[in-house]
Amino acid sequence: MKGKTRPEATVEQALQAMDRMIALAHFGQQDIAGRLGLNSTDLTCLGFVIEAALAGEALTASDLAERARLTTGAVTGVLNRLEAAQYVHRTPDPADRRRVRVVVDESAQRRVLEVYGPFYEGLGELFADYSPDEIAVLTDWFIRARALMQESLNEIRTTAKPARS
C-alpha cells in the first residue's frame, strides 16, 4: 500500500499540532474518566493494569506506584476506588505474601472499550491512510518522543524548584 500525498509542513507546525493534540488528550482523559466513574489518575492507573494484563505481566501494587509515579499510600487509595468500581481486585502475590497483585476484573476491559472503542476504530481508519513505512516512521517517532519526554520529566522532577509567587 502506498501512502497518500501529504501537505508540506514545518517542524514548528508539527510541534504546534502535537501540542494541541496533547492538550486535547489531557482534557479528553478527564471526560473519559468521568464517563467511567473514575478520576484521571485512577483511569491512568487502570490503563497500566490493563496494559500489564495484556502483556501477561503480574503487576503488584508497588509496581503500579512506580509506573504511575505515586506513593504506595496514594496507590492504596487508587486501588480502593478501582476495586469499589469493580475494575480490579487484589490477590496475594504467591512469591511474597506481603505483596499484592492487581488483577483486572473480567468486565473492566469491555467497559473501558465501550468508551474508547469508537476512537480506536477511527484511529484504525486513519492508519489505513498510511503505508507500512509511514506507520513505522510514526511508531519510531512516538517511541523516541516518549523517551525524550521521560528524560525531560525526570530532569524536571529531580531539579525542580518551587515556583515563586
C-alpha positions as CSV (number, residue, x, y, z in Angstrom):
1,M,0.0,0.0,0.0
2,K,1.2,3.4,-0.8
3,G,0.5,6.3,1.5
4,K,-1.4,9.4,0.4
5,T,0.4,12.6,-0.7
6,R,0.9,14.7,2.3
7,P,0.9,18.5,2.5
8,E,4.3,20.0,3.4
9,A,4.8,21.0,7.0
10,T,7.5,22.7,9.1
11,V,8.8,21.4,12.4
12,E,7.0,24.4,14.0
13,Q,3.7,23.3,12.5
14,A,4.3,19.7,13.7
15,L,5.1,20.9,17.2
16,Q,2.0,23.1,17.3
17,A,-0.2,20.2,16.1
18,M,1.4,17.9,18.7
19,D,0.8,20.5,21.5
20,R,-2.8,20.8,20.5
21,M,-3.3,17.0,20.4
22,I,-1.6,16.6,23.9
23,A,-3.9,19.3,25.4
24,L,-7.0,17.8,23.9
25,A,-5.9,14.3,25.1
26,H,-5.4,15.7,28.6
27,F,-8.8,17.2,28.8
28,G,-10.3,14.2,27.0
29,Q,-8.8,11.9,29.6
30,Q,-10.8,13.7,32.3
31,D,-14.0,13.3,30.2
32,I,-13.4,9.6,29.6
33,A,-12.6,9.0,33.3
34,G,-15.8,10.8,34.3
35,R,-17.8,8.6,31.9
36,L,-16.3,5.5,33.5
37,G,-16.9,6.9,37.1
38,L,-13.2,7.5,37.7
39,N,-10.8,10.4,38.1
40,S,-8.0,10.8,35.6
41,T,-5.3,9.4,37.9
42,D,-7.4,6.3,38.5
43,L,-8.0,5.8,34.8
44,T,-4.3,6.1,34.1
45,C,-3.6,3.5,36.7
46,L,-6.3,1.3,35.3
47,G,-4.6,1.6,31.9
48,F,-1.3,0.4,33.4
49,V,-3.1,-2.6,34.9
50,I,-4.8,-3.5,31.7
51,E,-1.6,-3.0,29.7
52,A,0.3,-5.3,32.1
53,A,-2.5,-7.9,31.9
54,L,-2.5,-7.9,28.1
55,A,1.3,-8.3,28.2
56,G,0.9,-11.3,30.5
57,E,2.7,-9.5,33.4
58,A,1.7,-9.7,37.0
59,L,1.5,-6.1,38.3
60,T,2.0,-5.6,42.1
61,A,0.7,-2.5,43.9
62,S,4.3,-1.3,44.3
63,D,4.9,-1.8,40.5
64,L,1.8,0.3,39.9
65,A,3.1,3.0,42.3
66,E,6.4,3.2,40.4
67,R,4.7,3.3,36.9
68,A,2.3,6.0,38.0
69,R,4.9,7.9,40.0
70,L,2.7,7.8,43.1
71,T,3.4,6.9,46.7
72,T,2.3,3.4,47.8
73,G,-0.2,5.2,50.1
74,A,-1.7,7.0,47.1
75,V,-1.9,3.8,45.2
76,T,-3.8,2.2,48.0
77,G,-6.4,4.9,47.6
78,V,-6.5,4.3,43.8
79,L,-6.9,0.6,44.2
80,N,-9.6,1.0,46.8
81,R,-11.6,3.2,44.3
82,L,-10.9,0.8,41.3
83,E,-12.0,-2.1,43.4
84,A,-15.1,-0.4,44.6
85,A,-15.9,0.4,40.9
86,Q,-15.3,-3.3,40.1
87,Y,-12.4,-2.6,37.7
88,V,-9.7,-4.5,39.6
89,H,-9.2,-6.8,42.6
90,R,-6.2,-7.6,44.7
91,T,-4.8,-11.1,45.2
92,P,-1.9,-12.2,47.4
93,D,1.4,-12.5,45.5
94,P,2.3,-16.2,45.6
95,A,6.0,-15.3,45.7
96,D,5.7,-12.9,48.6
97,R,2.5,-12.9,50.7
98,R,3.3,-9.4,52.0
99,R,2.7,-8.1,48.5
100,V,-0.5,-8.0,46.4
101,R,-1.0,-8.4,42.7
102,V,-3.5,-6.2,41.0
103,V,-5.8,-8.2,38.7
104,V,-8.2,-6.7,36.1
105,D,-11.8,-7.8,36.6
106,E,-13.3,-9.6,33.7
107,S,-15.7,-6.8,32.7
108,A,-13.1,-4.0,33.1
109,Q,-11.6,-4.1,29.6
110,R,-15.0,-4.4,28.0
111,R,-16.3,-1.4,30.0
112,V,-13.3,0.7,29.0
113,L,-13.5,-0.3,25.3
114,E,-17.2,0.8,25.3
115,V,-15.9,4.3,25.8
116,Y,-12.5,4.1,23.9
117,G,-13.7,1.8,21.1
118,P,-15.1,4.3,18.7
119,F,-11.9,6.4,18.9
120,Y,-9.7,3.5,18.4
121,E,-11.8,2.4,15.4
122,G,-11.3,5.9,14.0
123,L,-7.6,5.6,14.6
124,G,-7.6,2.3,12.7
125,E,-9.2,4.1,9.7
126,L,-6.7,6.9,10.0
127,F,-3.8,4.5,10.0
128,A,-5.3,2.8,6.9
129,D,-4.3,6.0,5.0
130,Y,-0.6,5.4,5.8
131,S,1.8,2.9,4.2
132,P,3.6,0.4,6.4
133,D,6.8,2.5,6.0
134,E,4.9,5.6,7.2
135,I,3.5,3.8,10.1
136,A,7.0,2.6,11.0
137,V,8.2,6.2,11.0
138,L,5.2,7.3,13.2
139,T,5.9,4.5,15.6
140,D,9.6,5.3,15.8
141,W,8.8,8.9,16.4
142,F,6.3,8.2,19.2
143,I,8.7,5.8,20.9
144,R,11.6,8.2,20.7
145,A,9.5,11.3,21.7
146,R,8.1,9.4,24.7
147,A,11.7,8.5,25.8
148,L,12.7,12.1,25.3
149,M,9.7,13.3,27.3
150,Q,10.5,10.8,30.1
151,E,14.1,12.0,30.2
152,S,12.9,15.7,30.4
153,L,10.4,14.9,33.1
154,N,13.0,13.0,35.1
155,E,15.3,16.1,34.9
156,I,12.4,18.4,35.9
157,R,11.4,16.3,38.8
158,T,15.0,16.0,40.2
159,T,15.9,19.6,39.7
160,A,12.5,21.2,40.3
161,K,12.4,24.3,42.5
162,P,9.1,25.6,43.8
163,A,7.6,28.4,41.7
164,R,7.7,31.8,43.3
165,S,4.5,33.7,43.7
